[in-house]
Amino acid sequence: MKPLYSTKEFIERLQQNSELLIIDQEIDPYLELAELQRQVVARKGPALLFTNVKKTKFPVATNLYGSEKRLELAFGIRPKELIRNLVHLSETLVPPSLGKLWGARSIAYQLLKVGLKVCKKPAVLQNSINPVDLEQLPAIVSWSLDGGAFITLPLVYTENPLNNKGNLGMYRIQLFDKSTTGMHIQIHRGAGFHYAEAEKQHISLNAHIYVGGPPAMTLAAIAPLPEEISELLLAALLLGERLKTTRNKQVSPLPIVSDSDFVLIGEIPPKERRPEGPFGDHYGYYSLQHEYPVFRVKSVYHRKGAIWPATVVGKPPQEDHYIAEYLQELLSPLFPIVMPGVVSVWAYEESGVHSLAACVVKERYYKEAFRAALRVLSEGQLSLSKCLFVINEPVELRDFKKTFITLLERVNTKTDIHIFTNISQDTLDYTGPEVNKGSKMVVLGIGEKRNHLRDAYQGSFKNKAFINPVVFCPGVLVVSCKSHRTGDGLPQSLLEEESIQDFLFVFMTDNSAEATKNAHEFVWTIFTRFEPAGDVYAKYEVVRNHIAYFNPLVFDCRLKHWYPSVLVPDLTIQKQVQEKFGKLLDRLK
């Protein structure tokens, strides 16, 4: 399959394969465009190309990656095959022989294409917006309480001031004025490390924000790579050939990715902060306004025929659901190599990715599984996982209910539940006591079945605050109860209810019927609304400084008053979109 170098080339391929809907009717980037995308995503519809967006001359493309088919059209099967073959080669090439080396020649040829190459005439520098005026770019506002317009598919490139090692990451960018943006670089990600080092040296951090270009760049920026592996190399692997870059000190001290649609060139000054947000994010809630670094834009360039790619995030599943699953499938063969003892890992995108992960591990000696769990929690973005389920049965982890039951059948609540307190937590997870602070929970379900799981609820509650008990799966009860009030004592009261004593895990929710509608809704409702150190209740004893829990464990998964608001579409905008684009949407059903 021919490599794709620009958004325009990707658009053309999608159109050739009936995966594109072109919308020539004028559309407002303030809420209207995002609402239309959400409705198209809900119908599993095609990519969208908006040719007439208010207040900008640039076309906007969305939902480019919103299906397995479109991801295959972007990358084909070659990247997955190459990674599988590389892993197989690493397992079979030792000891080397002439026959083995000859058999691996095709892989070696493909690897020769991975890297960077110099481009003398970069497409991205064909045009400039001079003087700098970010207000000429599409100003997309996705949710009614967002703090302003955001670039939602920004590819941020920075280099470590100590060693010039680069990082390509995706950090949302709020547009402040003609030449300034926010820079939501989180403290536990690559650009955050670079900025921390620059601040130590009291220097500005040079940065590029790319928008569009080879689709391989977008996926590489999101990929959960180890810190030592370059995202640009992964982009070249996905592209199928060396990534074209340009060095031009008159334009920027950093390398310029030549085929990008747009590049914003500038710097992030030290010790300068500005309120950024709120923003409706991929957890399905608003992330609140906080102080973040600013990006001062010195120049803006774009290629001829540039198209502005964007996405809309929100309560899963959205377009990013397909990207997350594709990347996990792509990189999964590498996990046993970078994390010995780990067979497979799956992060549940429906939990906001970082709230819940599960892994299959080897258990060749007593509690080797715990060692493997620590490896997972030490690896790149997986280290942000709040809850980690660990099993050693060969289960397909993306099947959450089967994974959960396998765990519950084997867990010993007295020895196999570990809660780590007073540690960091994902910036976008507000369940902890403060931003970036929280806890983690590791649950081991190893070996033979040991628990008989109750699969029906019998009896009644003495406390009338508890209603509508629903068995989600054997061993798990979900209960509705009154809205959360600090210190209301309801978790402790539920723990004493006689009718729940034969269950392992009991989850308190605001609406048990909604929470148990399906596995996807369960994962989102439960794991985005509790923090292990603050919301898990059980009777216990301390044995050799370990907290040994007696089942049942009660989890308080009600919305707390300090949580951000759940994302809800604006009804006026919904009606407006239906009136303008209703016939179009009806064709997608």
C-alpha positions as CSV (number, residue, x, y, z in Angstrom):
1,M,0.0,0.0,0.0
2,K,1.3,3.4,-1.0
3,P,2.4,5.6,2.0
4,L,0.2,8.6,2.8
5,Y,2.1,11.9,3.2
6,S,-0.6,14.4,3.8
7,T,-4.2,14.8,5.0
8,K,-5.2,15.5,1.5
9,E,-3.9,12.1,0.3
10,F,-5.6,10.4,3.2
11,I,-8.9,12.2,2.3
12,E,-8.6,11.1,-1.4
13,R,-8.0,7.5,-0.4
14,L,-11.1,7.6,1.9
15,Q,-13.2,9.1,-0.8
16,Q,-12.1,6.3,-3.3
17,N,-13.2,3.7,-0.7
18,S,-16.6,5.4,0.1
19,E,-15.4,6.3,3.6
20,L,-15.8,10.1,3.3
21,L,-18.7,12.5,3.4
22,I,-18.0,16.0,2.0
23,I,-20.1,18.8,3.6
24,D,-20.1,22.0,1.6
25,Q,-22.8,23.6,3.7
26,E,-21.5,26.3,6.0
27,I,-20.9,25.1,9.5
28,D,-20.0,26.9,12.7
29,P,-16.8,25.7,14.5
30,Y,-18.4,26.8,17.7
31,L,-20.2,23.7,19.0
32,E,-22.0,22.9,15.7
33,L,-19.2,21.1,14.0
34,A,-18.4,19.0,17.1
35,E,-22.0,18.1,17.6
36,L,-22.4,16.9,14.0
37,Q,-19.3,14.7,14.4
38,R,-20.6,13.2,17.6
39,Q,-23.9,12.3,15.9
40,V,-22.0,10.8,12.9
41,V,-19.8,8.7,15.3
42,A,-22.8,7.5,17.2
43,R,-24.1,6.1,13.8
44,K,-20.7,4.6,13.0
45,G,-20.6,7.0,10.0
46,P,-17.8,8.0,7.7
47,A,-15.0,10.6,7.9
48,L,-16.1,14.2,7.4
49,L,-14.6,16.9,5.3
50,F,-16.0,20.4,6.0
51,T,-15.2,22.7,3.1
52,N,-17.1,25.8,4.4
53,V,-16.1,26.5,8.0
54,K,-17.0,29.9,9.4
55,K,-14.1,32.4,10.0
56,T,-11.4,30.3,8.3
57,K,-10.4,29.5,4.7
58,F,-9.0,26.1,5.6
59,P,-11.1,22.9,5.2
60,V,-11.5,20.8,8.3
61,A,-11.4,17.0,8.4
62,T,-12.8,14.9,11.3
63,N,-13.5,11.3,12.2
64,L,-10.6,10.3,9.9
65,Y,-9.6,7.4,12.2
66,G,-13.1,6.5,13.4
67,S,-13.3,2.9,12.2
68,E,-11.1,-0.2,11.8
69,K,-11.5,0.0,8.0
70,R,-10.2,3.6,7.9
71,L,-7.2,2.7,10.0
72,E,-6.5,-0.2,7.7
73,L,-6.8,2.2,4.7
74,A,-4.3,4.5,6.4
75,F,-1.7,1.9,7.4
76,G,-2.5,-1.4,5.9
77,I,-1.4,-4.7,7.6
78,R,2.3,-4.1,7.1
79,P,3.1,-2.4,10.4
80,K,1.4,-5.2,12.5
81,E,3.1,-7.9,10.4
82,L,6.5,-6.2,10.7
83,I,6.3,-5.9,14.5
84,R,5.2,-9.6,14.8
85,N,8.0,-10.7,12.5
86,L,10.5,-8.6,14.5
87,V,9.4,-10.3,17.8
88,H,9.6,-13.7,16.2
89,L,13.0,-12.9,14.8
90,S,14.3,-11.9,18.3
91,E,13.1,-15.2,19.7
92,T,14.6,-17.4,16.9
93,L,17.7,-15.7,15.6
94,V,19.9,-16.7,18.6
95,P,22.2,-18.5,17.9
96,P,22.6,-16.9,14.5
97,S,23.3,-18.9,11.4
98,L,23.6,-18.0,7.7
99,G,20.3,-19.7,7.0
100,K,18.5,-17.6,9.7
101,L,20.1,-14.4,8.5
102,W,19.2,-15.1,4.9
103,G,15.6,-15.9,6.0
104,A,15.4,-12.5,7.8
105,R,16.6,-10.4,4.8
106,S,13.1,-9.1,4.0
107,I,12.8,-7.8,7.6
108,A,16.2,-6.2,7.4
109,Y,15.2,-4.5,4.2
110,Q,12.0,-3.0,5.8
111,L,14.1,-1.9,8.8
112,L,16.4,0.1,6.5
113,K,13.4,2.2,5.7
114,V,12.8,3.2,9.4
115,G,14.4,6.5,10.2
116,L,14.7,10.0,9.0
117,K,15.8,11.5,5.7
118,V,16.7,15.0,4.6
119,C,14.2,16.9,2.4
120,K,15.4,20.0,0.6
121,K,12.0,21.4,-0.4
122,P,9.6,20.9,2.5
123,A,6.0,21.1,1.6
124,V,5.0,22.6,4.9
125,L,7.1,25.7,4.3
126,Q,5.3,26.5,1.0
127,N,3.1,29.2,2.6
128,S,3.2,31.2,5.8
129,I,0.7,33.3,7.8
130,N,2.7,36.5,8.3
131,P,2.3,38.3,10.5
132,V,1.4,35.4,12.8
133,D,-2.4,35.3,13.2
134,L,-3.8,32.2,14.9
135,E,-7.3,33.5,14.4
136,Q,-7.1,32.5,10.8
137,L,-7.0,28.9,11.8
138,P,-10.1,26.8,12.6
139,A,-11.3,27.7,16.1
140,I,-13.1,24.6,17.2
141,V,-15.1,24.6,20.4
142,S,-16.4,21.1,21.2
143,W,-18.4,21.5,24.4
144,S,-20.5,24.3,25.8
145,L,-18.4,24.8,29.0
146,D,-15.0,24.6,27.3
147,G,-12.7,27.5,28.1
148,G,-12.3,28.4,24.4
149,A,-11.2,27.0,21.1
150,F,-8.7,24.1,21.0
151,I,-6.4,22.4,18.6
152,T,-7.6,18.8,19.2
153,L,-5.0,16.8,17.1
154,P,-1.8,18.7,17.8
155,L,1.5,16.9,17.4
156,V,3.9,18.7,19.8
157,Y,7.6,18.2,19.2
158,T,10.2,19.2,21.8
159,E,13.7,18.1,22.6
160,N,15.4,17.5,25.9
161,P,17.8,20.4,26.6
162,L,20.3,18.0,28.1
163,N,20.8,15.6,25.2
164,N,18.5,16.9,22.4
165,K,16.5,13.7,22.4
166,G,13.1,14.4,20.9
167,N,9.5,13.7,21.9
168,L,6.4,13.8,19.8
169,G,3.3,13.9,21.9
170,M,-0.3,15.0,21.8
171,Y,-1.1,17.7,24.3
172,R,-4.2,19.8,23.9
173,I,-3.7,23.3,22.8
174,Q,-6.0,26.2,23.7
175,L,-6.0,29.2,21.4
176,F,-5.6,32.3,23.5
177,D,-5.0,35.1,21.0
178,K,-3.3,35.8,17.6
179,S,0.1,34.5,18.8
180,T,-0.3,32.7,22.1
181,T,-1.7,29.3,23.1
182,G,-1.9,27.2,26.2
183,M,0.4,24.1,26.4
184,H,-1.3,21.3,28.4
185,I,1.9,19.3,28.9
186,Q,1.4,17.0,31.8
187,I,4.2,16.5,34.3
188,H,4.5,12.8,33.7
189,R,4.9,12.9,29.9
190,G,7.8,13.5,27.5
191,A,7.4,17.2,26.9
192,G,6.7,17.7,30.6
193,F,10.1,16.2,31.4
194,H,11.7,18.5,28.8
195,Y,10.0,21.6,30.1
196,A,11.0,20.8,33.7
197,E,14.7,20.6,32.6
198,A,14.4,23.8,30.6
199,E,12.9,25.6,33.7
200,K,15.8,24.3,35.8
201,Q,18.2,26.0,33.3
202,H,16.0,29.1,33.2
203,I,15.6,28.9,29.4
204,S,12.7,28.7,27.0
205,L,11.9,25.3,25.5
206,N,11.7,25.4,21.7
207,A,8.6,23.6,20.3
208,H,6.7,22.8,17.2
209,I,3.0,22.1,16.9
210,Y,2.3,20.1,13.8
211,V,-1.3,19.7,12.6
212,G,-1.9,17.2,9.8
213,G,0.6,15.5,7.5
214,P,1.4,11.8,7.4
215,P,-1.3,9.9,9.4
216,A,1.6,8.0,10.8
217,M,2.6,11.1,12.8
218,T,-0.7,11.2,14.6
219,L,-0.6,7.6,15.7
220,A,3.0,7.8,16.7
221,A,2.3,10.9,18.9
222,I,-0.3,9.0,20.8
223,A,1.5,5.6,21.1
224,P,2.4,4.5,24.6
225,L,6.1,4.1,23.8
226,P,8.9,3.7,26.4
227,E,10.7,7.0,27.0
228,E,13.8,5.9,25.2
229,I,12.1,5.1,21.9
230,S,11.6,7.9,19.4
231,E,8.0,8.6,18.2
232,L,9.5,9.7,14.8
233,L,11.0,6.3,14.3
234,L,7.6,4.7,15.0
235,A,6.1,7.2,12.5
236,A,8.6,6.0,9.9
237,L,7.7,2.4,10.6
238,L,4.0,3.1,10.2
239,L,4.7,5.2,7.1
240,G,6.7,2.4,5.5
241,E,9.7,4.6,4.6
242,R,12.0,7.2,6.1
243,L,10.3,10.3,7.5
244,K,11.2,13.4,5.6
245,T,12.6,16.2,7.8
246,T,14.3,19.6,7.1
247,R,16.9,21.5,9.0
248,N,16.7,25.2,8.6
249,K,18.2,27.3,11.4
250,Q,16.7,30.4,10.0
251,V,13.2,29.0,10.5
252,S,13.7,26.9,13.7
253,P,16.4,25.3,15.7
254,L,14.4,22.0,15.7
255,P,14.0,19.6,12.8
256,I,10.9,20.3,10.7
257,V,8.7,17.4,9.5
258,S,8.5,18.3,5.9
259,D,5.1,16.8,4.9
260,S,3.0,18.3,7.7
261,D,-0.1,20.3,6.7
262,F,0.7,23.0,9.3
263,V,3.5,23.8,11.7
264,L,3.4,26.4,14.5
265,I,6.9,27.3,15.5
266,G,7.7,29.0,18.8
267,E,8.8,28.5,22.4
268,I,7.5,27.8,25.9
269,P,9.0,30.4,28.3
270,P,10.1,29.2,31.8
271,K,8.1,30.0,34.9
272,E,5.2,31.5,32.9
273,R,1.7,30.1,33.5
274,R,-1.8,31.0,32.5
275,P,-5.3,29.6,33.2
276,E,-6.1,26.8,30.7
277,G,-9.4,25.0,30.3
278,P,-12.0,23.8,31.1
279,F,-12.0,21.1,28.4
280,G,-14.4,18.2,27.7
281,D,-11.9,15.3,27.6
282,H,-11.8,11.6,26.8
283,Y,-12.8,10.5,30.3
284,G,-16.3,11.8,29.6
285,Y,-16.1,14.8,32.0
286,Y,-14.7,18.3,31.9
287,S,-11.1,18.7,33.0
288,L,-11.1,21.9,35.0
289,Q,-9.2,25.1,34.6
290,H,-5.6,25.0,35.9
291,E,-2.4,27.0,35.5
292,Y,-0.3,25.6,32.6
293,P,2.6,26.8,30.5
294,V,2.1,29.0,27.5
295,F,3.3,28.7,23.9
296,R,4.5,31.8,22.2
297,V,4.2,31.4,18.4
298,K,6.8,33.0,16.3
299,S,5.8,31.7,12.9
300,V,3.1,29.7,11.2
301,Y,3.6,27.7,8.0
302,H,1.3,25.5,5.9
303,R,1.5,23.5,2.7
304,K,-0.5,24.2,-0.5
305,G,-4.0,22.7,-0.2
306,A,-3.6,22.2,3.6
307,I,-6.4,20.5,5.4
308,W,-6.9,21.0,9.2
309,P,-7.6,17.6,10.9
310,A,-9.5,17.6,14.1
311,T,-11.2,15.3,16.5
312,V,-13.9,15.5,19.2
313,V,-13.4,13.7,22.4
314,G,-16.0,12.9,25.1
315,K,-17.6,10.0,26.8
316,P,-16.3,6.8,25.2
317,P,-16.6,5.6,22.6
318,Q,-15.6,8.4,20.3
319,E,-13.1,8.4,17.4
320,D,-10.2,8.0,19.7
321,H,-11.6,4.6,20.8
322,Y,-10.5,3.1,17.4
323,I,-7.0,4.7,17.6
324,A,-6.4,3.3,21.2
325,E,-7.4,-0.2,20.2
326,Y,-5.3,-0.1,17.0
327,L,-2.2,1.0,18.9
328,Q,-2.7,-1.7,21.6
329,E,-3.0,-4.4,18.9
330,L,0.0,-3.0,17.0
331,L,2.3,-2.9,20.1
332,S,1.1,-5.9,22.0
333,P,3.7,-8.3,20.6
334,L,6.4,-6.1,22.2
335,F,5.0,-6.3,25.7
336,P,6.6,-9.7,26.7
337,I,9.9,-8.3,25.5
338,V,9.9,-5.0,27.3
339,M,8.1,-6.5,30.3
340,P,9.4,-10.0,31.0
341,G,6.8,-12.2,32.7
342,V,4.0,-10.3,31.1
343,V,2.1,-12.2,28.4
344,S,-0.4,-9.5,27.3
345,V,-1.8,-6.2,28.5
346,W,-5.0,-4.3,27.7
347,A,-6.0,-0.8,28.8
348,Y,-9.7,-0.3,28.8
349,E,-10.4,2.8,26.6
350,E,-14.0,3.0,28.0
351,S,-12.5,3.8,31.4
352,G,-10.7,6.8,29.9
353,V,-7.7,4.4,29.2
354,H,-5.8,5.1,32.5
355,S,-8.5,4.2,35.0
356,L,-8.3,0.4,34.4
357,A,-5.9,-2.0,32.8
358,A,-5.6,-5.8,32.9
359,C,-2.7,-8.2,32.2
360,V,-2.1,-11.9,31.7
361,V,1.2,-12.9,33.4
362,K,3.3,-15.9,34.1
363,E,3.2,-17.5,37.6
364,R,6.2,-19.8,37.8
365,Y,6.9,-19.2,41.5
366,Y,5.0,-17.8,44.4
367,K,3.6,-14.3,43.6
368,E,5.7,-13.8,40.4
369,A,2.5,-12.2,39.2
370,F,3.1,-9.3,41.6
371,R,6.5,-8.7,40.1
372,A,4.9,-8.6,36.7
373,A,2.3,-6.1,37.9
374,L,5.0,-3.8,39.1
375,R,6.6,-4.0,35.7
376,V,3.4,-2.9,34.0
377,L,3.0,0.0,36.5
378,S,6.5,1.1,35.7
379,E,6.1,1.2,31.9
380,G,5.5,4.5,30.1
381,Q,1.8,5.5,30.0
382,L,0.8,2.2,31.6
383,S,2.3,3.6,34.8
384,L,-0.7,5.9,34.9
385,S,-3.1,3.0,35.4
386,K,-5.2,3.5,38.5
387,C,-6.5,-0.1,38.7
388,L,-4.7,-3.2,37.4
389,F,-6.2,-6.6,37.2
390,V,-3.7,-9.4,37.0
391,I,-4.5,-13.0,35.9
392,N,-2.5,-15.9,34.5
393,E,-5.3,-17.7,32.6
394,P,-5.0,-17.2,28.8
395,V,-8.0,-14.9,28.5
396,E,-8.8,-12.4,25.7
397,L,-8.4,-9.3,27.9
398,R,-10.6,-7.0,25.7
399,D,-13.5,-9.1,26.9
400,F,-13.9,-7.3,30.1
401,K,-16.7,-9.4,31.7
402,K,-14.8,-12.7,31.1
403,T,-11.6,-11.1,32.4
404,F,-13.4,-9.8,35.5
405,I,-15.0,-13.2,36.3
406,T,-11.7,-15.0,35.8
407,L,-10.1,-12.6,38.3
408,L,-13.0,-13.0,40.8
409,E,-13.0,-16.7,40.7
410,R,-9.4,-16.8,41.9
411,V,-8.7,-13.7,44.0
412,N,-8.0,-14.2,47.7
413,T,-9.2,-10.8,49.2
414,K,-7.0,-11.4,52.3
415,T,-3.7,-11.6,50.3
416,D,-4.3,-10.5,46.7
417,I,-5.6,-6.9,47.0
418,H,-2.9,-4.2,47.2
419,I,-3.8,-0.5,47.5
420,F,-0.9,1.9,47.1
421,T,-1.6,5.3,48.7
422,N,-0.1,8.8,48.5
423,I,1.2,8.5,44.9
424,S,0.7,10.3,41.6
425,Q,-2.4,9.9,39.5
426,D,-3.3,10.9,36.0
427,T,-3.8,14.6,35.7
428,L,-7.3,14.2,34.1
429,D,-8.6,11.8,36.9
430,Y,-10.2,14.0,39.6
431,T,-11.2,11.2,42.0
432,G,-8.1,11.8,44.2
433,P,-7.7,14.4,47.0
434,E,-5.8,16.8,44.7
435,V,-4.8,17.1,41.0
436,N,-2.0,14.6,40.2
437,K,-2.4,12.9,43.6
438,G,-4.2,9.7,44.3
439,S,-3.7,5.9,44.7
440,K,-3.6,2.6,42.8
441,M,-5.1,-0.8,43.3
442,V,-3.6,-4.1,42.1
443,V,-5.9,-7.2,42.3
444,L,-4.3,-10.6,41.6
445,G,-6.5,-13.5,40.5
446,I,-3.9,-16.3,40.0
447,G,-4.0,-20.1,39.9
448,E,-7.0,-22.4,40.3
449,K,-10.5,-21.3,41.0
450,R,-11.1,-20.8,44.7
451,N,-14.4,-18.8,44.9
452,H,-18.0,-19.8,44.3
453,L,-19.5,-16.6,42.8
454,R,-23.0,-15.8,43.7
455,D,-25.1,-15.0,40.6
456,A,-28.4,-13.8,42.0
457,Y,-29.4,-11.3,44.7
458,Q,-31.8,-12.5,47.4
459,G,-33.2,-10.7,50.4
460,S,-33.7,-7.0,51.0
461,F,-31.9,-3.9,52.4
462,K,-32.6,-2.8,56.0
463,N,-31.4,0.7,55.1
464,K,-33.9,2.1,52.6
465,A,-31.2,4.4,51.1
466,F,-30.2,1.4,49.0
467,I,-32.4,0.3,46.1
468,N,-32.4,-1.5,42.8
469,P,-29.7,-4.1,43.3
470,V,-28.4,-5.6,40.0
471,V,-26.0,-8.5,39.6
472,F,-23.6,-7.4,36.9
473,C,-21.8,-10.7,36.7
474,P,-21.3,-13.6,39.2
475,G,-19.8,-12.2,42.4
476,V,-20.6,-8.5,41.6
477,L,-23.5,-6.5,42.9
478,V,-24.3,-3.0,41.8
479,V,-26.6,-0.9,44.0
480,S,-28.3,2.5,43.6
481,C,-28.3,4.8,46.6
482,K,-28.6,8.4,47.7
483,S,-26.4,11.1,46.2
484,H,-23.0,11.4,47.8
485,R,-22.5,13.6,50.9
486,T,-19.1,13.7,52.6
487,G,-19.3,11.6,55.7
488,D,-22.8,10.2,55.1
489,G,-21.8,6.8,56.4
490,L,-23.6,4.9,53.6
491,P,-20.6,2.8,52.5
492,Q,-20.2,1.6,56.1
493,S,-23.9,1.0,56.4
494,L,-24.0,-1.1,53.1
495,L,-21.1,-3.1,54.4
496,E,-23.3,-4.3,57.3
497,E,-26.2,-5.4,55.1
498,E,-26.8,-9.1,55.5
499,S,-28.0,-9.6,51.9
500,I,-24.7,-8.6,50.3
501,Q,-22.4,-10.8,52.4
502,D,-22.0,-13.5,49.8
503,F,-20.8,-11.2,47.1
504,L,-17.1,-10.3,46.5
505,F,-17.4,-6.8,45.2
506,V,-20.3,-4.4,45.7
507,F,-20.5,-1.1,43.9
508,M,-22.5,1.9,45.1
509,T,-23.7,4.0,42.2
510,D,-26.1,6.8,41.5
511,N,-28.0,4.6,39.0
512,S,-27.5,0.9,39.0
513,A,-29.7,0.3,35.9
514,E,-27.5,2.7,33.8
515,A,-24.3,1.3,35.2
516,T,-25.1,-2.3,34.3
517,K,-26.7,-1.6,30.9
518,N,-23.6,-3.3,29.3
519,A,-19.9,-3.9,30.0
520,H,-18.9,-0.7,28.4
521,E,-21.2,1.4,30.6
522,F,-20.1,-0.5,33.7
523,V,-16.4,0.1,33.1
524,W,-17.0,3.8,32.5
525,T,-19.4,4.4,35.4
526,I,-17.4,2.4,38.0
527,F,-13.8,3.1,37.3
528,T,-14.0,6.8,36.5
529,R,-15.8,7.4,39.8
530,F,-13.7,5.9,42.6
531,E,-10.3,6.3,44.0
532,P,-8.9,3.2,45.7
533,A,-7.5,4.9,48.9
534,G,-10.6,7.0,49.4
535,D,-13.6,4.9,48.2
536,V,-12.9,1.2,49.0
537,Y,-14.5,-0.1,52.2
538,A,-14.2,-3.5,53.9
539,K,-13.7,-5.2,57.2
540,Y,-10.0,-6.1,57.6
541,E,-7.2,-7.1,59.8
542,V,-3.5,-6.2,59.6
543,V,-1.3,-9.2,59.1
544,R,2.4,-8.6,59.0
545,N,1.8,-5.0,58.0
546,H,-0.5,-6.1,55.1
547,I,-4.2,-5.1,55.1
548,A,-6.1,-8.4,54.7
549,Y,-9.6,-7.6,53.5
550,F,-12.6,-9.7,54.2
551,N,-15.2,-9.8,51.5
552,P,-17.4,-8.2,50.5
553,L,-15.5,-5.0,49.4
554,V,-17.7,-2.0,48.9
555,F,-16.7,0.6,46.3
556,D,-18.3,4.1,46.5
557,C,-18.7,4.9,42.8
558,R,-21.2,7.8,43.3
559,L,-20.4,11.2,41.7
560,K,-18.7,13.3,44.4
561,H,-19.3,17.0,44.7
562,W,-15.7,17.9,43.7
563,Y,-15.8,15.8,40.5
564,P,-16.1,17.8,37.2
565,S,-19.4,17.7,35.4
566,V,-20.3,14.9,33.0
567,L,-20.2,16.0,29.4
568,V,-23.7,16.7,28.1
569,P,-24.5,18.0,24.6
570,D,-26.1,21.5,24.3
571,L,-29.8,20.8,23.5
572,T,-30.1,24.0,21.4
573,I,-27.1,23.0,19.3
574,Q,-28.4,19.4,19.0
575,K,-31.7,20.8,17.6
576,Q,-29.8,23.2,15.3
577,V,-27.7,20.4,13.9
578,Q,-30.8,18.2,13.4
579,E,-32.5,21.0,11.5
580,K,-29.6,21.7,9.3
581,F,-28.2,18.2,8.7
582,G,-31.1,15.9,9.7
583,K,-31.5,14.5,6.2
584,L,-27.8,13.8,5.9
585,L,-27.8,12.0,9.3
586,D,-30.9,10.0,8.4
587,R,-28.9,8.5,5.4
588,L,-26.3,7.2,7.8
589,K,-28.7,5.1,9.9
